[in-house]
Amino acid sequence: MAAETGYDDRFLGIPVPLPVPLGDAEVKVLPYPRFTVVLDPDRGLAVSTAVNIDGASLRDLPRTGEWRLDPRVSAAEQTGPAVYAGNDLDRGHLVRRRDPGWGTVAEATAATEATFFYTNAAPQAGAFNQSKELWLGLEDHVLAYADSTDQRISVFTAPVLAPDDPLYRGTRLPRRFFKVAAWATDDGAGGRLLQSAGFVLDQSELIADAGPTLAVPPLGAFRTFQAPVSDIETLAGVDLGPLVDADVLRRTGVREADAWHPLAHPGDIFLG
């Protein structure tokens, strides 16, 4: 694939390392144009992804690209098409198709098409409602908030790979997903201040009874929460480095009892 530049940890002007698992679990780090996937080869799913988004130069491109296996890793280490066949599971983009699609048309096209590798997918229940729509649009909301700076954000997304996730066709289906968005603002003293916000999507109710056909209830609810980045680090078992202290919830002293709160629409999101 073209320009496997991968995630740039200095994209925001403040170092933000690529999130990797806590502990010594084996992973495979796979760079793509403007994003990186950290793959858990035992689960066949990403333990983290990281993408740089330049909102000021995003391209509105037609959807191109087809889902395919990444030849750099074996088919057994990727959750491929068999898991999604003949059921109500979606190939859920972790790095959204649009997010790395900025710069020249050629660069943007190559980057968006690279998001269709199965290493960048995770099974999501196909039922679509307002809460899932909100989850899909979180990056856009953060970009709009960051408009007063240079419209640059970095986003880190992955399924929470719990050992007791339900087994389906040899793959454990993740019940939850996390997303952490990061951006930088002027600190008032000529420097830059890192800020972050964390979110969790819970699809437990929709896949609790994963059976041979996995028929998803059409009115099943996704639940989306804003959550402390420190809690996400513990939940996902991923080192989020400076994103923990940069959390807008921590910096504004949100009470612990209110730290996890459900989101119904963008107006519920707290960004400082």
C-alpha positions as CSV (number, residue, x, y, z in Angstrom):
1,M,0.0,0.0,0.0
2,A,1.2,3.6,-0.6
3,A,2.8,5.8,2.0
4,E,2.6,3.6,5.1
5,T,3.5,6.6,7.3
6,G,1.5,5.5,10.3
7,Y,0.4,7.5,13.3
8,D,2.6,10.6,14.0
9,D,3.0,10.9,17.8
10,R,4.0,14.6,17.4
11,F,1.1,15.6,15.2
12,L,-0.4,17.9,17.9
13,G,2.9,19.6,18.7
14,I,2.9,17.7,22.0
15,P,4.2,14.1,22.2
16,V,1.4,11.5,22.5
17,P,2.8,8.0,22.2
18,L,1.0,5.2,20.4
19,P,-1.1,3.3,22.9
20,V,0.1,-0.2,23.5
21,P,-1.1,-2.9,25.9
22,L,-0.2,-2.7,29.6
23,G,2.0,-5.7,30.3
24,D,3.9,-7.9,27.9
25,A,1.2,-9.3,25.5
26,E,2.4,-9.9,22.0
27,V,1.1,-7.4,19.5
28,K,1.8,-6.5,15.9
29,V,2.2,-2.8,15.0
30,L,0.9,-2.1,11.5
31,P,1.3,1.3,10.0
32,Y,-1.0,2.6,7.3
33,P,-1.3,6.1,5.7
34,R,-1.8,8.5,8.7
35,F,-2.9,5.8,11.1
36,T,-1.6,2.7,12.9
37,V,-3.3,-0.5,14.1
38,V,-1.9,-2.4,17.1
39,L,-3.1,-5.9,16.5
40,D,-3.7,-8.6,19.1
41,P,-2.9,-11.7,16.9
42,D,-4.5,-14.1,19.5
43,R,-7.9,-12.3,19.3
44,G,-7.5,-11.2,15.7
45,L,-8.6,-7.7,16.6
46,A,-7.0,-4.4,17.3
47,V,-6.1,-3.6,20.9
48,S,-5.6,0.0,19.8
49,T,-5.7,2.2,16.8
50,A,-4.4,5.7,16.4
51,V,-5.1,8.3,13.6
52,N,-4.1,11.8,12.9
53,I,-6.9,14.1,11.6
54,D,-6.3,17.5,10.0
55,G,-9.7,18.9,10.0
56,A,-8.7,22.0,8.0
57,S,-7.7,19.8,4.9
58,L,-10.2,16.9,5.1
59,R,-11.4,15.8,1.7
60,D,-15.1,14.9,0.9
61,L,-14.3,11.9,-1.2
62,P,-16.7,9.2,-2.7
63,R,-16.6,5.9,-0.9
64,T,-14.0,3.7,-2.5
65,G,-12.2,0.6,-1.3
66,E,-13.1,-3.0,-0.5
67,W,-12.6,-5.0,2.7
68,R,-9.6,-7.2,2.4
69,L,-7.0,-9.1,4.6
70,D,-3.7,-7.4,5.3
71,P,-1.0,-9.6,3.7
72,R,1.5,-8.6,6.3
73,V,-0.1,-10.9,8.9
74,S,-1.5,-14.3,8.5
75,A,-5.3,-14.8,7.9
76,A,-5.5,-16.6,11.2
77,E,-4.4,-13.5,13.0
78,Q,-7.2,-11.3,11.5
79,T,-11.0,-11.5,12.0
80,G,-11.9,-11.9,8.4
81,P,-15.1,-12.2,6.3
82,A,-16.3,-15.5,7.7
83,V,-17.3,-13.8,11.0
84,Y,-19.6,-11.3,9.2
85,A,-21.3,-13.6,6.7
86,G,-25.0,-14.3,6.9
87,N,-25.7,-12.4,10.0
88,D,-26.5,-8.9,11.4
89,L,-22.9,-8.0,12.3
90,D,-21.3,-4.9,10.7
91,R,-17.6,-4.6,9.9
92,G,-17.2,-1.6,12.2
93,H,-14.4,0.7,11.1
94,L,-12.2,1.5,14.1
95,V,-10.4,4.3,12.3
96,R,-13.2,5.9,10.4
97,R,-12.9,5.9,6.6
98,R,-13.0,9.7,6.5
99,D,-10.5,10.5,9.3
100,P,-7.2,10.0,7.5
101,G,-8.6,11.4,4.2
102,W,-6.8,14.8,4.1
103,G,-4.1,16.4,2.0
104,T,-4.0,15.9,-1.7
105,V,-6.7,13.9,-3.5
106,A,-4.2,11.1,-4.1
107,E,-3.0,11.1,-0.5
108,A,-6.5,11.2,0.9
109,T,-7.8,8.4,-1.4
110,A,-5.0,6.1,-0.5
111,A,-5.5,6.7,3.2
112,T,-9.3,6.2,3.1
113,E,-9.0,3.0,1.1
114,A,-6.5,1.7,3.6
115,T,-9.1,1.8,6.3
116,F,-10.8,-1.2,4.7
117,F,-8.3,-3.7,5.9
118,Y,-9.8,-6.3,8.3
119,T,-7.2,-5.4,10.9
120,N,-9.1,-2.0,11.2
121,A,-12.5,-3.7,11.6
122,A,-14.3,-5.1,14.6
123,P,-17.7,-6.8,14.8
124,Q,-20.5,-4.4,15.7
125,A,-24.2,-5.2,16.0
126,G,-25.9,-3.9,12.9
127,A,-28.9,-2.3,14.7
128,F,-28.6,1.4,14.1
129,N,-30.1,4.0,16.3
130,Q,-29.4,7.5,17.6
131,S,-26.8,6.3,20.1
132,K,-24.8,4.5,17.5
133,E,-25.1,7.5,15.2
134,L,-23.7,9.7,18.1
135,W,-20.7,7.2,18.5
136,L,-19.9,7.5,14.8
137,G,-19.9,11.3,14.9
138,L,-17.8,11.9,18.0
139,E,-14.7,12.8,16.0
140,D,-16.7,15.4,14.1
141,H,-17.9,17.0,17.3
142,V,-14.4,17.2,18.8
143,L,-13.1,18.6,15.5
144,A,-15.8,21.3,15.6
145,Y,-14.8,22.1,19.2
146,A,-11.1,22.3,18.2
147,D,-11.9,24.7,15.4
148,S,-10.5,27.6,17.4
149,T,-7.0,26.0,17.2
150,D,-5.7,24.4,14.1
151,Q,-8.4,21.7,13.8
152,R,-6.0,18.9,14.4
153,I,-7.0,16.0,16.6
154,S,-5.6,12.5,17.2
155,V,-8.1,9.7,17.9
156,F,-7.5,6.4,19.6
157,T,-10.2,3.7,19.2
158,A,-10.4,-0.1,19.7
159,P,-12.6,-2.8,21.1
160,V,-12.2,-3.7,24.8
161,L,-10.9,-7.2,24.5
162,A,-12.3,-8.9,27.6
163,P,-11.5,-12.6,28.2
164,D,-15.2,-13.4,28.8
165,D,-16.6,-11.8,25.6
166,P,-19.1,-14.1,23.9
167,L,-17.7,-16.7,21.5
168,Y,-19.1,-16.7,18.0
169,R,-17.6,-18.7,15.0
170,G,-14.3,-18.9,16.8
171,T,-14.1,-15.2,17.6
172,R,-14.9,-13.5,20.8
173,L,-17.2,-10.6,20.0
174,P,-16.3,-7.4,21.9
175,R,-19.0,-6.1,24.1
176,R,-17.5,-2.6,24.5
177,F,-15.4,-0.1,22.5
178,F,-13.4,2.8,23.6
179,K,-12.5,6.1,22.0
180,V,-10.2,8.8,23.2
181,A,-9.8,12.1,21.3
182,A,-6.9,14.4,21.9
183,W,-6.2,18.0,20.8
184,A,-4.0,20.9,21.8
185,T,-4.9,24.5,22.8
186,D,-3.0,27.6,23.7
187,D,-2.0,27.5,27.4
188,G,-1.9,31.2,27.7
189,A,1.8,31.4,28.2
190,G,3.0,30.8,24.7
191,G,2.9,27.0,24.9
192,R,0.5,24.3,24.1
193,L,-1.8,22.4,26.4
194,L,-2.9,18.8,25.7
195,Q,-6.5,18.0,26.3
196,S,-8.4,14.7,25.9
197,A,-11.8,13.2,26.2
198,G,-12.8,9.5,26.6
199,F,-15.9,7.6,25.5
200,V,-17.2,4.1,25.8
201,L,-19.7,2.3,23.6
202,D,-21.5,-0.7,25.1
203,Q,-23.2,-3.2,22.9
204,S,-23.5,-5.9,25.5
205,E,-27.3,-6.2,25.3
206,L,-27.2,-6.8,21.5
207,I,-24.6,-9.7,21.5
208,A,-25.2,-11.3,24.9
209,D,-26.8,-14.3,23.3
210,A,-24.6,-14.8,20.3
211,G,-25.9,-17.9,18.6
212,P,-25.3,-19.7,15.3
213,T,-27.1,-17.0,13.3
214,L,-26.7,-13.9,15.6
215,A,-29.9,-12.2,14.8
216,V,-29.6,-8.8,16.4
217,P,-32.8,-7.4,17.9
218,P,-33.8,-4.4,15.7
219,L,-34.6,-2.1,18.6
220,G,-31.7,-3.1,20.8
221,A,-29.9,-0.2,22.4
222,F,-26.4,1.0,22.1
223,R,-25.2,2.9,25.1
224,T,-22.6,5.6,24.7
225,F,-20.8,7.2,27.7
226,Q,-18.3,9.8,28.3
227,A,-15.9,8.3,30.8
228,P,-12.6,9.2,32.6
229,V,-9.6,8.3,30.4
230,S,-8.0,6.7,33.5
231,D,-11.0,4.3,33.7
232,I,-10.7,3.5,30.0
233,E,-7.0,2.7,30.5
234,T,-7.9,0.2,33.2
235,L,-10.9,-1.2,31.3
236,A,-9.0,-1.7,28.0
237,G,-5.6,-2.6,29.5
238,V,-3.9,-0.1,27.2
239,D,-1.3,2.5,28.2
240,L,-2.8,5.9,27.4
241,G,0.2,7.8,28.7
242,P,-0.3,11.6,28.9
243,L,-3.9,11.3,27.8
244,V,-4.9,10.4,31.3
245,D,-3.7,13.6,32.9
246,A,-5.0,15.6,29.9
247,D,-8.6,14.4,30.5
248,V,-11.0,17.4,30.5
249,L,-13.0,15.7,33.2
250,R,-10.0,15.4,35.6
251,R,-8.9,19.0,35.0
252,T,-12.3,20.4,35.8
253,G,-12.9,18.4,38.9
254,V,-16.0,16.5,37.8
255,R,-17.2,14.5,40.8
256,E,-16.4,10.7,40.8
257,A,-20.1,9.9,41.0
258,D,-20.7,11.9,37.8
259,A,-17.6,10.7,36.0
260,W,-19.4,8.2,33.8
261,H,-22.4,9.8,32.1
262,P,-24.6,8.5,29.3
263,L,-24.8,10.5,26.1
264,A,-28.0,10.9,24.1
265,H,-26.9,13.8,21.7
266,P,-23.8,15.9,21.1
267,G,-24.9,18.5,23.6
268,D,-24.3,16.0,26.4
269,I,-20.6,15.9,25.7
270,F,-18.3,17.8,28.0
271,L,-15.1,19.2,26.4
272,G,-14.1,21.9,28.9
